[in-house]
Amino acid sequence: MKTDAFALRHIGPRENDLQHMLKTIGAETLDQLIFETIPSDIRLKADLDLDPAMTEYEFANHIQKLGNKNKVFQSYIGLGYNAAIIPAVIQRNVFENPGWYTAYTPYQAEIAQGRLEAILNFQTMVIELTGMEIANASLLDEGTAAAEAMALLFDVRSRDQKKNNICKFFVSEEILPQTLSVLQTRSTPVGVELVIGNHEDFDFSTEYFGAILQYPGKFGQVHDYADFIAKAATNEIKVAVAADILSLAKLTSPGEMGAAVVLGTTQRFGIPLGYGGPHAAYFATKDEYKRSMPGRIIGVTVDTNGNRALRMALQTREQHIKRDKATSNICTAQVLLSVMAGMYAVYHGPKGLQYIANKVHASAATLANALEKLGLQQTNTAFFDTIVVKADAKKVKAIAEQNEINFYYIDENTVSISLNETTSIADLNKIIAVFASAKETQATTIESLSETNHFPESVNRTSTFLQHDVFNKYHSETALMRYIKMLERKDLALNHSMISLGSCTMKLNAASEMLPLSMPQWNNIHPFAPLDQAQGYQEMLAKLEQQLNVITGFAGTTLQPNSGAQGEYAGLMVIRAYHQSRGDHHRNIALIPSSAHGTNPASAAMAGMKVIVTKTLENGNIDVEDLREKAILHAANLSCLMVTYPSTHGVFESAIKEITQLIHDNGGQVYMDGANMNAQVGLTNPATIGADVCHLNLHKTFAIPHGGGGPGVGPICVAPQLVPFLPSNPVIPTGGEHAITAISAAPWGSALVCLISYGYISMLGAEGLKQSTQYAILNANYIKEKLNGHYDTLYSGEMGRAAHEMILECRPFKQKGIEVTDIAKRLMDYGFHAPTVSFPVAGTLMIEPTESENLEELDRFCDAMISIRKEIEASTIDDKNNVLKNSPHTLAMLTNDIWDFPYSREQAAFPLDYIAENKFWPTVRRADDAYGDRNLVCSCAPIEAYMEN
C-alpha cells in the first residue's frame, strides 16, 4: 500500500472492496463499468497531460515555497478591500473547522439550526448597521451585489415607469471602479442605460428609475446623501447606497437617509484579503421589496410543537419559480464568510465595533494632520478612513515600496491612503516617514491619536445598534468558543456522515488542501497589489488555469466568476461577445432543455437572450428531433444551446455529439453546464463532446468546500474562438484581447480558495483524477444495485448504468400517504442528510455518493434507505401518526414523560444498531415553512413578538 499517495486517502473504497462492489453491480472490472456507462465515441484516447502527482508532504512544501514568492506588504490601497484582524477564536473554530466548512446549504432546516442561527446573526447585524428592514444571507461580492441592486430597482419600477420604458440608472462617479465595470456588464443585455456623473450635478429627471451612490466615496470623501435621496424620491427615483459597513458604526446609516437598498462587503469584519476573495457581500432593502430580493433569506418560524425554529424563508428562490423571467440567477451565497463576519460582530459587540471604527477614523485624522504639517495638501473635506494627499506619486511609490508599503496612486500628483484596524501608531509613523522622505524634509513623530471627527455633524451616527443579547454576551474567548460549539452541534456536516446530494457533489475537502488558506503569505495579499508582489499567486492561478484547460480540452480559462451561476452568466456573455464581434448582433436565441437547472434560463435572460425550451423524452434524454426542429427554425438567430452533461437525470446521452454538431451547423455555440463534471474528469471532456464553453463548479468537482452555502467558484473554460472575450478588470487588467467587462469584483474572483482545487489536481495527478471519476461512477452504481428491488431508479443509460448519480422514484409512496419530504426528514433519525429532494423531478430523490465515501458508509446509507422502505410499506394513507410523518424525532421528544405515539421510542430514534454509536439529534421538529413565510422575520427579535394569539 503506497501510503503517501493522496489518491489512497481521497478515494473511499479500499482495494479489497473493489471485487465485492463489482460483483454487486454485475461487472467484471472497472473498465467494463465505464464502457457500459460512457459512450465509446466520446472517451478520451490518452491520459490527461498533467504533472506527476505530489504527495501531501511534497505539496505542503511546494505551497509554502510558492507562497514565499508573494510579498506581504502593508496595503493601504482600499477600493473596497482592507486588511482585517481575524479573531483567533473564529479562525480556529469556524474557518478551520470542518464542522462549519463541510456543511451544505441549509435546505434541511431541522439539521442546520446552528448555521441558520449564525446567518440570522449576520442578517441582524446588516439590518441594524444599515438601518434597513430586511437583509439576505449574503451575496458574492460588492460589485455583483451592486448589480443585483440595480436589477431589483429595475424590477420594482412603478407601473407608469414600466409602461414608459424608463430605463436610465444614475451611477455616481464616486463608485468603486470594479463595481462600475460589473454594472456595465450586467446593464447592457437587459436594457438598462447607465449614466455616470457627479451626484451634486444630477438633475433628478423622470427618465431615471434609480441611482447608486458610494458611502464613503471610492477615495474616501464622505457626503451627506439625505437631500439627494429625498429629491430622488419625489421623482420616483429609488436610491441604492454601497456602504462601508465598518463606517456605519460611526456614520448615519443609509436607511436613516431613506435609501431603498444598501449593499457592500463584510470583508473587513474579520475576513482575510485572500487576493480578492471569498468575501461575503451584504444586501439589505425594504420589506416591500422582499419578493424581488436576490439570494437566500433566513427567517424565524415555529416547528411542529410550536417551538422557535429557523429555516430558509421564501425557500424556492426566484430562478426556479420564474426561470427565464427571473431578475437574478443567484444560487450561491458566501455563508462560511458571512458566519465569520457575524461572529466578528458577536465577539466585538456594538461597543467593540465602535471602538474599532473610532480607532480607524482617528488614525486617518491623525495621519491627515501630520501630513499637512509636512506641507502636504489633504483634499478630502470629510472622511472616515481614507485620505487623499497631493504629492509626487512616482517618488512616493518608489520610497513606499522600498519600505514594503502600498498606497493607491490616483494620478501622478495624487495618492490615496486607506487605513484599517491593523494600523498602529508605528505604522502611521512609517507612512509619515515615506512622505517626509519624498519631500526631503524631516518627519515628525506622532505618539497618540486625534479624537476629532472629520465629517459633518449631520452624518454622525446617533442611533443605537446590535442591542440583542447575542451581541452582548460572548465577548470572552471561552464564551464565544462555547457558543460556536453549541451551534456546531446542531448542524449535520460531512464530518459526521455522507451527504449524498445529487448534482451537488459533496466530496471530501482534504485537510492538506485546506491548510494553505490560513498561511499569511496567501491570505494577506490585496487584490490590487502590484503583480510583482503576487508572483506566488500568479504562478498558482496560471497553473490552475492550465490544469483546467487540460482537463476540459479547452484553450483558455478565467477564474473570475465566484459561483456556478456567475460562471453560467460569464459563459453566455462571452458567447454574446463572440457573435457580436462577427456582426451577428441578432443572434439571441438560447435553446434550453426542459430538464435544465433553473439557473440556466435565468442566466440566459440576464445575458439578453430569448429562451426557447426544448422537449425531454420519457427516458429523460433530450428529444433530438424537437431540438433539430427548433435549431433549424431559429437558425438565423441561434446564439447557443445550454446543455448539462452527463444529463441532469444522471445519464451519459449517446446522442451528445449529434446534438452539438446540430447547433454548430445552425450557427450557434454550445454551452455545457459543468455541474456534473465529476463524472467526466479523465474519461471524457467538454471539448470532446463538442462544447465551446463550460463552467466548472470548483466547489463540487474540484473539492472547494460548500461552507454551508458558499464559497463557490465557477470558472469558465473556452474553445480558441472564445478566448479573446474572457473578462477583464478595470484595476488589474485580465482576460482576452477583446475582453468583456468584469463579471465579478476581483481580477481572479475568489482567488484564495483556488488553492484548494490547485492542491486537489496537483496531488491526484492524471491517474488519481481518472480513478476518482471511476470510483464516483462505481459508488453510484453500487448504491443503485443495493437499493434495486426497494426503490426504482427513474433513468439509466442505454446499458442500464447510472453515471455518478441517480434518481430514485418516490411518487408511488403517496398511495401509502408518504411524501418524498417524509423520507428526507426520516433520514435525519438515521444520521443522514437527505439526498437532493424533488430535483430535477418533483417527488424524487437524487443521490450522488462521490468517490470519497468508503464501502461501510455506502452500506450504512443503503441500510437506512431499505429500513425506511420497510417503514413506508407498513404505513397507510389514513395513518398520519406514524414514524415517517412524525420525523425527525428530537431528544426532547425521546426524554419527555409523555409518549403518545403508536411506536416505540427505540424505533423512533434508534431504528438500526449502528445509530447508537454516533447519534445525531435534530434540535427541532419539522419547521413550518408556510407559517414563516406568512410572518416573515429575518432578524434576532424574540419569537414571542410574532406568535399568533
KAKA-V834723 format. One record per backbone hydrogen bond with DSSP energy under -1.0 kcal/mol. NH is the residue of the N-H (numbers start at 1). CO is the residue of the C=O. If there is no record, write none. Layout:
# KAKA-V834723
((NH,CO) (NH,CO))
This chain:
# KAKA-V834723
((3,1) (5,2) (10,6) (11,7) (12,851) (17,14) (21,17) (22,18) (23,19) (24,20) (25,21) (26,22) (27,22) (33,29) (34,30) (35,31) (36,32) (38,34) (42,39) (43,40) (44,683) (50,48) (54,762) (59,55) (60,56) (61,57) (62,58) (63,59) (64,60) (65,61) (66,62) (67,63) (68,64) (69,66) (70,67) (71,533) (73,71) (74,404) (76,406) (90,87) (91,87) (92,88) (93,89) (94,90) (95,90) (96,91) (97,94) (100,97) (101,97) (102,98) (107,105) (111,108) (112,109) (116,112) (117,113) (118,114) (119,115) (120,116) (121,117) (122,118) (123,119) (124,120) (125,121) (126,122) (127,123) (128,124) (129,125) (130,126) (131,127) (132,127) (133,285) (134,285) (136,283) (137,296) (139,281) (145,141) (146,142) (147,143) (148,144) (149,145) (150,146) (151,147) (152,148) (153,149) (154,150) (155,151) (156,152) (162,158) (163,159) (164,160) (165,162) (166,161) (168,207) (169,193) (170,210) (171,195) (172,212) (173,197) (175,172) (180,176) (181,177) (182,178) (183,179) (184,180) (185,181) (186,182) (187,183) (188,184) (191,188) (192,187) (193,167) (195,169) (197,171) (201,198) (208,205) (209,168) (210,168) (211,238) (212,170) (213,240) (215,242) (217,221) (218,174) (220,217) (222,382) (229,225) (230,226) (231,227) (232,228) (233,229) (234,230) (235,232) (236,233) (237,232) (238,209) (240,211) (241,261) (242,213) (243,263) (244,215) (249,246) (250,247) (251,247) (252,459) (255,130) (259,254) (260,239) (261,239) (262,284) (263,241) (264,282) (266,280) (269,266) (271,267) (274,523) (275,525) (276,273) (281,139) (282,264) (284,262) (285,134) (289,286) (290,287) (292,289) (299,311) (300,937) (301,309) (303,307) (306,303) (309,301) (311,299) (313,297) (317,315) (320,317) (321,317) (322,318) (325,322) (326,323) (333,709) (336,710) (338,334) (339,335) (340,336) (341,337) (342,338) (343,339) (344,340) (345,341) (346,342) (347,343) (348,344) (349,345) (352,348) (353,349) (354,350) (355,351) (356,352) (357,353) (358,354) (359,355) (360,356) (361,357) (362,358) (363,359) (364,360) (365,361) (366,362) (367,363) (368,364) (369,365) (370,366) (371,367) (372,368) (373,369) (375,372) (376,371) (379,388) (383,454) (387,417) (389,415) (390,377) (391,413) (393,391) (393,412) (396,392) (397,393) (398,394) (399,395) (400,396) (401,397) (402,398) (403,399) (404,401) (405,400) (406,74) (408,416) (410,414) (411,414) (414,411) (415,389) (416,408) (417,387) (418,76) (419,385) (423,420) (428,424) (429,425) (430,426) (431,427) (432,428) (433,429) (434,430) (435,431) (436,432) (437,433) (438,434) (439,435) (441,436) (459,456) (460,457) (461,250) (471,468) (472,469) (480,476) (481,477) (482,478) (483,479) (484,480) (485,481) (486,482) (487,483) (488,484) (489,485) (490,487) (491,488) (492,111) (496,493) (497,493) (501,499) (502,846) (504,501) (505,501) (507,505) (514,510) (515,511) (517,514) (518,515) (519,516) (522,519) (523,519) (524,520) (529,526) (533,530) (534,531) (538,534) (539,535) (540,536) (541,537) (542,538) (543,539) (544,540) (545,541) (546,542) (547,543) (548,544) (549,545) (550,546) (551,547) (552,548) (553,549) (554,549) (555,718) (556,718) (558,716) (567,563) (568,564) (569,565) (570,566) (571,567) (572,568) (573,569) (574,570) (575,571) (576,572) (577,573) (578,574) (579,575) (580,576) (581,577) (583,580) (584,579) (585,583) (587,584) (588,586) (588,637) (589,637) (590,610) (591,640) (592,612) (594,614) (596,593) (600,597) (602,598) (603,599) (604,600) (605,601) (606,602) (607,603) (608,605) (609,604) (610,588) (612,590) (614,592) (617,621) (620,617) (623,615) (624,622) (627,623) (628,624) (629,625) (630,626) (631,627) (632,628) (633,629) (634,630) (635,632) (637,634) (639,589) (640,589) (641,669) (642,591) (643,671) (645,673) (647,651) (650,647) (653,651) (656,653) (659,655) (660,656) (661,657) (662,658) (663,659) (664,660) (665,661) (667,664) (668,663) (669,639) (671,641) (672,693) (673,643) (677,674) (679,676) (680,677) (681,677) (683,680) (684,680) (687,552) (689,685) (691,686) (692,670) (693,670) (694,717) (695,672) (696,715) (698,696) (698,713) (700,697) (701,697) (703,700) (704,698) (707,101) (708,103) (709,706) (710,706) (714,561) (716,558) (717,694) (718,556) (719,692) (722,719) (725,722) (726,723) (728,740) (736,726) (738,724) (739,736) (740,725) (749,746) (751,749) (752,274) (752,277) (754,751) (755,752) (756,753) (758,754) (759,755) (760,756) (761,757) (762,758) (763,759) (764,760) (765,761) (768,764) (769,765) (770,766) (771,767) (772,768) (773,769) (774,770) (775,771) (776,772) (777,773) (778,774) (779,775) (780,776) (781,777) (782,778) (783,779) (784,780) (785,781) (786,782) (787,783) (790,787) (791,787) (794,807) (797,801) (800,797) (803,650) (806,847) (808,845) (809,792) (813,810) (814,811) (815,812) (816,813) (817,814) (818,813) (823,819) (824,820) (825,821) (826,822) (827,823) (829,826) (831,828) (832,827) (836,846) (838,844) (844,841) (845,808) (846,836) (847,806) (848,500) (858,854) (859,855) (860,856) (861,857) (862,858) (863,859) (864,860) (865,861) (866,862) (867,863) (868,864) (869,865) (870,866) (871,867) (872,868) (873,869) (874,870) (875,872) (879,876) (886,882) (894,890) (895,891) (908,904) (909,905) (910,906) (915,912) (916,913) (918,915) (923,110) (928,302) (929,927) (932,928) (933,929) (934,930) (935,931) (945,942) (946,943))
